[in-house]
Amino acid sequence: MRRVRRGRARVRAALDATEVRTGAAAQPTAATAEALRFRKAPGWLPRGRRVYAVGDVHGCRQQLVDLHTTIAADLAARPIRSVLLMHLGDYIDIGPDSAGVIDVLSRPSPITGATTVNLMGDHERMLLDALSGDRAAATDWLWAGGRASLGSWGIDPDLPREEWEAALPASHVAFLRSLVLTHREGDYLFVHAGIRPGVMMEQQTRDDLLTMRQPFLWSDADFGVVVVHGHNTSPLPAVTDNRIGIDTGAGHGGPLTCVVLEEDLVGFLAA
């Protein structure tokens, strides 16, 4: 029992180390489709449309597969006319199997009948910039977990960075280059990190969309949309009037979370 308590303490310490405190209310998650519960959402989707949006994966392939299984079970139990499966970025680094995560996501949709949209995270951006010849980005990526990611692809982390692209599976590189920055559904804007308050959407920079924390997280401004995002780690999903945060620490020992949105309701699944 003492070992279990120490292990939990290490997980809690890892989550606390990456969390930025906000004023958002924490929301419970369900580990099974049967346990899924809904509350009033801050936004709205058209009737007959459902979105499953998955937070930061960070190399945790098995959690991703398990979460996809739970999503499929919910969809089988509660069929709906139109389904979107969304992944919010940061698929690689930190966890043990970045290559496995990209392999899963680069294949056809794991949820039968669902359209899939995959967003870019700041970790994918670092790798892509490195592949484009940005030496500073390559150094940053190695420091941020890239060495373990290269190892998951069977690549020597000390391989010259100019040779990384040739060593990576071509389908994985193509998947990374296909990632998009934002997606809009109903009242919701899906983005990896957040937006800069007071700036028009068409003027938001790539850096803000991929790395924003403050002043976004503390802002109570009406953004004109409800922003669904990852990037900022917290033990449970966070919901306010203007945002829903779903990075719950996968890769740091925390769960991988999916927000379920339909009409004016919101619920959460986790693996």
N, C-alpha and C positions, 0 to 999 in steps of 0.2 A: 504493500500500500504506500509506503514512503516513496518508492520509485515513481509511482503514478503521480503523486502530488508534486514531486520535483519536475516531472515531465510537463505537467499542466502549467507549472510556474514558468517554465522556459517558453512554452507557447504564448502565455500571456505577456511575458516580457518582450518577445519578438513582435507581437502585435502592437504593444504600447510604443515600441521604438519607432514604428513606421506610421503611427496614427497621428493625424492632425485633428485636434479637438474642434468640434463644431457644436452648434446649438441644435442639431437635428435630433428628432426622437428615434430611438432604436426600435426596430421591428423584428418580431420573431420569425423564424424560418421553419419550414417543414422538411423532414428527411424523406417522406414518402408522398406520393400523389394523394393518397387517402387522407393525409393529415393537412393538406393545403387548406388554408383559411384566408378569406378576403376581408379587406376593410375598404372604406371609401378612399378613392385615389385623388391626388391633386390635379389630375388631368383626365382626358376622355379619348377613347377610340371609337370609331364607328361600329355600330352593332354588327356582329358577325365576324369581326376581326380580333385576333388575339396575337400578342407578342410575348415571346419568351426571350428575355435578354440576359445573357450570362456575363458575369463580371470577370475580373482579372484571373487568368488560369495559371500563369507563371510555371509552366513546365509540369503541371500535375495532370498527366494523361489519365490515370485511373479515375481520379475525381471527375474529370470531364466526361469520360465514358459513363460513369455511374449517374451523373447528372442528366446526360442525354437519355439514359434509360428511364429515369424518373419523369422527365418531360414527356417521353413517348407514352408512358403509362397514364399520365394525366390527360394527354390528348385522346388516348383510346377510351378513357372513362368519360370524357367530356368533349365529344367531337364538336367542331365548329367549322364554319364554311371556309375561313381564310386564316392561315397561320404563318407568322414570320418568326424564324429563329435568328436571334442576333447575338453576336459575340463582340464585346466592347474593347478588345485589344489586350496587350500584354500577355501574349500566349507563351512567350519564351522567358528563359532566365529564372534563377533562384531555385525552382523545383528540379526534380531528378530527370525529367524526360521531355525536354523541349522538342526534340525531333519527333517523338511520338505524338505530341499535341499537334504539331504542324501537319503530320501525316493524316491524323483524323480530320482536321479542318480542311485540308486541301482536297479531300474526296467529296463525292456527292453528299447532299444533305443527310445527316444521320437520323433525321426525323422525317419519316415518310409523309409526304404531302405538304411539307413546310418549305417555303422559300427561305434561303439563308443569306444574311448580310454580315460580313465580317469587317469590323473597324480596325484601324491602325492604333497601336499603343506607342508610348514613347520608347519602349524597348525594341519594338520592330523598327521604329524610325532610326534608332542608333545603329542597328545592324545594317539597314539599307543604306544609310549614309556612309557607313564603313565600306560597304561593297562598292560604293560610287567613288571611293578614293579619299574620303575624309579621314585623315589619320587621327585627328583629335576625337572624332566620333568612335573610331575603332578602339582607342584607349579607354574612353568612357564606357563603351559596351563591355569590354573585358572586365573592367572594374565592377560593373553592375550585374555580373552574372554570366557574361559571355563565355568565359572559359569552360564553365560547366555545360553550357549549351553546345559549344563545339564538341566537347567530349561525348555528348549524347548522340551526335551525328557520327561518332567514330573518328573525329578530326583532332589531330594533335593541337592543343591550344597554343603551342609555340610555332605552329606553321605560319610562315610569312602571310600577313593579311592580304597581300596581293593575290594569294592563291586560295583564299577562302571560297570565293564564288564557284570556282571550278570543282572544289571538293564537296560542295553542298549539292543535294539532289535538285535537278533543274526544276522539277515540279514544285518543290518547296520555295525556291527563289521566286518562281512565277506567282505563287500564292501570295507571298509577302508583298510583291509589287502590285498586286491587285487590290490591296486593302484600301478602304475609303476612310475619310476623316469624320464624316457625319452622316446621319440618316434621320429623316423626319417621318413621323407617323402620328396623325391626329394632333393632339396637343403636345406631343412629346418630341424632343430633340435628343437623339442618342449620340454620345460623343465619349471619347475615352476619359478625359480629365475634367473638362468644364469649359466655361466661357468667361470672357472678361466683362463684368457688369458695365453698362453704359456704352458699349460698343456695338454697332450694328452687326448683324450676323455675317453679312457679306464682307465686313472688315475685320473679322476675327482672324488672328494669325494662326499658323500651324503650331507654333510653340505654345500658344495659349490653349488651343484645343487638346494638345497632347500632354501638357505639363501643369496646367493651371491648378493651384490650390487656393490661396488667398489673392484677392478679396472675395472670390466666388463662393467659398464654402460658408463664410459668415454672412453673405449678402441676403437681405430679405427683399431685394428689389423684384419687381415683376419683370421677368425676362421676355415675356410674350410667349414663352414655351415653358414646359416643365422639362428640365434637363435630367436625363438618365445617364449616369456616369459611373466609372470605376476610379482607379488611380489613388484615391485616398483611403487607406486601410482603416477599418473599424471592426469591432467584434461582431456587430450585427448590421443589417441594412439600415440606412438612414433615410427618413422621409420628412420633407418640409413642404411648404406650399409651392416652392419653385424648383425643387430637385429631388431625385431619388439616387442615393449612392449605394452601390452593391459590391464594392471590393471588400471582402471579409477575410482576407489574409491567406488565400490559397498560396502555397509555396512557403509560407511562414508558419505552417502548422494549423492554419485556420480552415474553415470550410470554403467551398466554392459555391457561390450563390447565384440563383436565377430569379429575376423579378418577372412575375406573370401579370400582364396588363390586359384587361378587356373591359369595354364600355367605361364605366366610372369606378372600376374596382382594381385593387392591387393586392397581390399575394406574393409569397416568397417560398421557393424550393431551395434545398441545399444538399450538397454531398461532401 
